[in-house]
């Protein structure tokens, strides 16, 4: 864990205005207050895995960006601008790794509202290198099984929404086409056609072998946050993907298929467990996966894609559960730590990407009538 400089006084003053206990009701104002509190706590307690521009901050600031777009509260936009000035608008260092451009979602959102502030050159270079520069993952010459560009389902949140934004910004669908190529490779590798969920990576794909990984109940292992990454990313993509794009309906159908499955397996208390098909093994739900599901389902309702009568109850239960894991000072808890498979969370566990998922959920729930 690294600690970076705390936010500027302007942001701090604005955040202080929201102090008090964590709201528990569902009005638009209460939800916005809960979101501001989450931002306040997270900005005062920065954390990241390797660098301020890595995927953990990328997911967190994607939540901040969505919070601003929903509320138009300037405190959220200011947080992105302050962060971008600290990072000099850079991506992280691996041009070949989808995780390392996630931070650019917030940069590009800020650019839409405050043109001229963001230096887009680092994002442009990363995208050009990632899509068109040669690498052994593209050649299939690695000695392990990671022979495609996006070999883990998390990647479908990290890069594709940025590439959709970039394609629109440049008015160039070549970026969409290359994105779709990599997306389909991951889909073909990891999507389970029977369960309508994604394996996190090939270690969890069922092949019919006795050595296939199973839960204690004998069922397949589908990681909650991993599938949250995917369906959350789909909502971000579909919102901005041109509806006349030739593959738009393919993404829309995948979103609907996953949404139906996610609703079907939601536990009664509203929070999805870390292992989606083995909920009985976990006494408490997990926040990051639940936050992404809440965001994605509420987004579908708000955009007329999902029926509110069918999905509204699931969103309501999930948001109530999320407010109950937010502490009075804004801290968002019960977040599984960094990983790739189901592991326990607790009332003390937190991560910035969990706060990001909470902000994303609130950004859409507050718009539901």
C-alpha positions in Angstrom: 0.0 0.0 0.0 1.2 3.5 -0.9 -0.2 6.8 0.4 -0.3 9.8 -1.9 -0.9 13.4 -1.1 -4.3 14.3 0.3 -6.8 16.2 -1.7 -6.7 20.0 -2.1 -8.5 22.2 0.4 -11.3 23.1 -2.0 -12.3 19.4 -2.2 -11.9 18.9 1.5 -14.2 21.9 2.3 -16.8 20.6 -0.1 -16.7 17.2 1.5 -17.0 18.4 5.0 -20.4 19.8 4.1 -21.7 16.3 3.9 -20.6 15.1 7.4 -23.0 13.1 9.6 -24.2 9.5 9.9 -24.3 7.3 6.8 -27.8 7.6 5.3 -30.0 4.5 5.3 -33.0 5.7 3.3 -33.5 5.6 -0.5 -34.2 9.2 -1.5 -32.1 10.8 -4.2 -30.6 13.2 -1.7 -29.8 10.5 0.8 -28.1 8.4 -1.9 -26.0 11.4 -3.1 -25.0 12.1 0.5 -23.9 8.5 1.0 -21.9 8.7 -2.2 -20.2 12.0 -1.1 -19.4 10.3 2.2 -17.8 7.4 0.4 -15.7 9.7 -1.7 -14.7 11.7 1.4 -13.5 8.6 3.3 -11.7 7.1 0.3 -9.9 10.3 -0.7 -8.7 10.6 2.9 -7.6 7.0 3.0 -5.9 6.4 -0.4 -4.8 2.9 -1.3 -3.7 1.1 -4.5 -1.9 -2.1 -5.4 1.1 -0.8 -7.3 0.7 2.7 -8.5 -1.9 5.6 -8.4 -2.6 4.8 -12.1 -3.2 1.1 -11.7 -6.5 -0.8 -12.1 -7.6 -0.4 -8.5 -7.6 3.4 -8.8 -9.0 3.0 -12.3 -12.1 1.2 -11.0 -12.4 3.7 -8.1 -12.3 6.8 -10.3 -14.7 5.2 -12.8 -17.1 5.2 -9.9 -16.2 8.8 -9.2 -16.8 9.7 -12.8 -20.2 8.0 -12.8 -21.1 9.7 -9.6 -20.5 13.1 -11.2 -22.4 12.2 -14.3 -25.4 11.2 -12.1 -25.4 14.1 -9.6 -23.4 16.9 -11.3 -22.0 17.5 -7.8 -18.7 19.3 -8.6 -16.9 17.6 -5.7 -16.7 14.4 -7.8 -15.3 16.1 -10.9 -12.8 18.0 -8.7 -11.5 14.7 -7.3 -10.8 13.4 -10.8 -9.0 16.6 -11.7 -6.9 16.6 -8.6 -6.0 13.0 -9.2 -5.1 13.6 -12.8 -2.8 16.5 -11.9 -1.0 14.2 -9.5 -0.6 11.4 -12.0 0.2 13.7 -14.9 -2.7 12.0 -16.8 -0.6 8.9 -17.3 -1.7 5.3 -17.7 0.2 2.6 -15.9 3.3 1.0 -17.4 2.1 -2.1 -19.3 0.8 -1.2 -22.7 -0.1 -4.9 -23.4 -2.2 -5.3 -20.2 -5.9 -4.2 -20.2 -5.8 -3.2 -16.6 -3.4 -0.4 -17.1 -5.8 1.9 -19.1 -8.8 1.7 -16.7 -7.7 5.0 -15.1 -8.3 6.7 -18.5 -12.1 6.3 -18.2 -12.1 9.0 -15.6 -9.7 11.2 -17.6 -11.9 11.0 -20.6 -15.0 11.7 -18.6 -13.4 14.9 -17.2 -12.4 15.9 -20.7 -16.1 15.8 -21.8 -17.0 18.3 -19.1 -13.9 20.4 -18.8 -12.2 20.4 -22.3 -8.6 21.4 -22.3 -7.7 20.2 -18.8 -6.7 16.6 -19.6 -3.6 15.7 -21.4 -4.9 12.9 -23.6 -1.5 12.0 -25.1 -0.6 9.2 -22.6 -4.0 7.5 -23.2 -3.6 7.9 -26.9 -0.2 6.2 -26.8 -1.4 3.4 -24.6 -4.3 2.6 -26.9 -2.3 2.7 -30.1 0.4 0.4 -28.5 -2.2 -2.0 -27.0 -4.2 -2.4 -30.1 -1.5 -2.3 -32.8 1.9 -3.0 -31.3 3.2 -6.5 -31.4 3.5 -8.6 -28.3 4.0 -12.3 -27.4 0.4 -12.5 -26.1 -0.8 -11.6 -29.6 1.6 -14.1 -31.2 0.6 -16.9 -28.9 4.2 -17.7 -28.1 4.0 -17.5 -24.3 4.9 -20.8 -22.5 1.7 -20.6 -20.3 -1.9 -20.7 -21.3 -2.3 -16.9 -21.4 -2.1 -16.6 -25.2 -4.7 -14.0 -25.9 -4.6 -10.4 -25.2 -7.4 -10.4 -22.6 -7.2 -13.8 -20.9 -9.0 -12.9 -17.6 -12.6 -11.7 -17.4 -11.7 -8.6 -15.4 -10.2 -7.2 -18.6 -13.7 -6.8 -20.0 -14.2 -3.9 -17.5 -10.8 -2.4 -17.7 -10.2 -1.6 -21.4 -13.4 -1.9 -23.5 -15.3 1.1 -22.0 -12.3 3.3 -22.5 -12.0 2.1 -26.1 -15.7 2.8 -26.8 -15.2 6.4 -25.4 -12.0 6.8 -27.5 -13.7 5.5 -30.6 -16.5 8.1 -30.2 -13.9 10.9 -29.4 -12.0 10.1 -32.6 -15.1 9.2 -34.6 -13.2 6.1 -35.7 -14.8 2.7 -35.5 -11.5 0.9 -36.1 -11.0 1.1 -32.3 -14.4 -0.6 -31.8 -13.5 -3.4 -34.3 -10.2 -4.1 -32.6 -11.9 -4.1 -29.2 -14.6 -6.5 -30.5 -11.9 -8.9 -31.7 -10.3 -9.1 -28.3 -13.6 -9.2 -26.5 -14.7 -12.2 -28.6 -11.5 -14.0 -27.8 -12.2 -13.7 -24.1 -15.9 -14.6 -24.5 -15.1 -17.7 -26.5 -12.5 -18.7 -23.9 -14.3 -18.0 -20.7 -18.1 -17.7 -21.1 -20.2 -20.6 -19.9 -23.1 -21.1 -22.2 -25.1 -23.1 -19.7 -24.7 -20.9 -16.7 -24.5 -17.5 -18.5 -21.6 -16.5 -16.4 -17.8 -16.0 -17.0 -15.1 -18.1 -15.6 -12.5 -15.8 -14.1 -9.8 -17.4 -16.3 -9.0 -20.8 -17.8 -8.2 -22.3 -14.4 -12.0 -22.3 -13.7 -13.3 -23.4 -17.1 -15.0 -26.8 -16.9 -13.6 -29.3 -19.4 -15.2 -32.5 -18.2 -12.1 -33.6 -16.4 -12.1 -34.9 -12.8 -9.6 -32.2 -12.1 -12.0 -29.3 -12.9 -12.3 -26.9 -10.0 -15.5 -27.2 -8.1 -17.1 -25.7 -5.0 -17.8 -27.9 -2.0 -21.3 -28.4 -3.4 -19.9 -29.8 -6.7 -20.9 -26.8 -8.8 -18.8 -24.6 -11.0 -16.9 -21.7 -9.5 -18.0 -18.3 -10.7 -16.3 -15.4 -8.9 -18.7 -12.6 -8.0 -16.4 -9.7 -8.6 -15.2 -11.2 -11.8 -18.7 -11.3 -13.3 -19.4 -7.9 -11.8 -16.5 -6.6 -13.8 -18.1 -8.0 -16.9 -21.7 -6.9 -16.6 -20.6 -3.5 -15.2 -18.4 -3.0 -18.1 -21.1 -4.0 -20.5 -23.4 -1.3 -19.1 -20.6 1.3 -19.5 -20.0 0.2 -23.1 -23.7 0.0 -24.1 -24.4 3.5 -22.8 -22.0 5.0 -25.3 -21.7 2.4 -28.1 -23.5 3.7 -31.3 -26.7 1.7 -31.6 -26.0 1.3 -35.4 -22.7 -0.4 -34.7 -22.8 -3.8 -36.3 -22.1 -5.7 -33.0 -24.3 -3.5 -30.7 -27.0 -6.1 -30.4 -24.6 -8.8 -29.6 -23.4 -6.9 -26.6 -27.0 -6.0 -25.7 -28.0 -9.7 -25.7 -25.0 -10.7 -23.6 -25.9 -8.0 -21.1 -29.6 -9.2 -20.9 -28.5 -12.8 -20.6 -26.2 -12.1 -17.7 -28.7 -9.8 -16.0 -31.3 -12.5 -15.9 -28.9 -14.9 -14.4 -27.6 -12.4 -11.8 -31.1 -11.6 -10.7 -32.0 -15.3 -10.5 -29.2 -16.1 -8.1 -29.5 -13.1 -5.8 -29.6 -14.2 -2.2 -32.6 -13.1 -0.1 -30.6 -10.5 1.8 -29.7 -8.7 -1.4 -25.9 -9.3 -1.4 -24.3 -11.7 -3.8 -21.8 -14.1 -2.3 -18.2 -14.3 -3.5 -18.9 -17.7 -5.2 -22.1 -17.2 -7.1 -23.3 -20.8 -7.3 -22.2 -21.7 -3.7 -23.9 -19.0 -1.6 -24.5 -21.4 1.3 -20.8 -21.5 1.9 -20.5 -17.8 2.8 -22.4 -16.2 5.7 -22.2 -12.7 4.4 -22.3 -11.0 1.0 -19.5 -9.2 -0.7 -19.6 -5.5 -1.7 -17.6 -5.1 -4.9 -19.5 -7.7 -6.8 -22.8 -6.5 -5.4 -22.0 -2.9 -6.2 -21.3 -3.7 -9.9 -24.5 -5.8 -10.2 -26.6 -3.1 -8.6 -25.1 -0.6 -11.0 -25.7 -2.8 -14.0 -29.3 -3.8 -13.2 -30.3 -0.2 -12.2 -28.7 1.1 -15.4 -30.8 -1.4 -17.4 -34.0 -0.3 -15.8 -33.1 3.4 -16.2 -32.4 2.9 -19.9 -35.5 0.9 -20.7 -33.7 -2.4 -21.3 -34.8 -4.2 -18.2 -38.4 -4.3 -16.8 -38.6 -2.4 -13.6 -41.4 -4.7 -12.3 -39.1 -7.7 -12.8 -35.7 -6.2 -11.7 -36.6 -3.3 -9.5 -37.0 -5.4 -6.3 -33.5 -6.9 -6.8 -32.0 -3.5 -7.1 -33.8 -2.2 -4.0 -32.7 -5.1 -1.9 -29.1 -4.8 -3.1 -28.9 -1.1 -2.5 -30.3 -1.5 1.0 -27.7 -4.1 1.7 -24.9 -1.8 0.4 -26.0 1.1 2.6 -25.8 -1.3 5.6 -22.1 -2.1 4.9 -21.2 1.6 4.7 -20.0 2.9 8.1 -21.1 6.3 9.5 -17.9 8.0 8.4 -18.4 6.8 4.8 -16.1 3.8 4.8 -17.4 1.0 2.5 -16.7 -2.4 4.0 -17.2 -6.2 3.3 -15.0 -5.8 0.2 -13.0 -8.9 -0.9 -9.3 -8.0 -1.2 -7.4 -8.2 -4.4 -7.6 -11.7 -5.9 -8.9 -13.9 -8.6 -11.2 -16.4 -6.9 -13.7 -16.5 -4.0 -12.2 -15.5 -0.7 -13.8 -14.2 2.5 -14.5 -10.6 3.2 -15.3 -9.0 6.5 -16.7 -6.0 8.3 -13.2 -4.6 8.3 -12.1 -5.3 4.8 -12.1 -2.5 2.3 -10.5 -1.5 -1.0 -10.8 1.5 -3.3 -12.4 -0.5 -6.1 -15.1 -1.5 -3.6 -15.8 2.2 -3.0 -15.9 2.6 -6.8 -18.5 -0.1 -7.1 -20.5 1.5 -4.4 -20.4 4.9 -6.2 -21.4 3.3 -9.5 -24.4 1.6 -7.8 -25.5 4.8 -6.2 -25.2 6.7 -9.5 -27.9 4.7 -11.1 -30.1 3.8 -8.1 -30.6 7.5 -7.3 -32.0 8.0 -10.8 -34.7 5.3 -10.4 -38.2 6.6 -9.7 
